[in-house]
């Protein structure tokens, strides 16, 4: 129960900045059809990540993380050059909040597979 609450809480900042970035794509900067397709694929991968972490399917989560790294890198290196200042700000915050989520998930994996690492959280020092 605590694990799922932490995972949901860690997703919220990413969801907020991803939403702001998406709205900007629809109103502020025209993106190509190819970029829309890449973003759709990234959204599917992110949904897989979120569902896998919530359910504790860490093997699927690791595979989806690797695929996210590859597809996300392509998106960054091909489409995200010379972004408008506001979009660049939201985009950077998206990346930092995604990192927060990933670190939270890695902590949850460690908790599940090596509970002694977190003994002090359960029983004190």
Buried (B, 14 or more C-beta within 10 A) or exposed (E): EEBEEBBBEBBEBBBBBBEBBEEBBEEEEEEEEEBEEBBEBBEEBBEBBBEBBBEBBBEBBBBBBEBBEEBBEEBEEEBEEEBEEEBEBBBEBBBEBBEBBBEBBBBBBEBEEEEEEEEEEEEEE
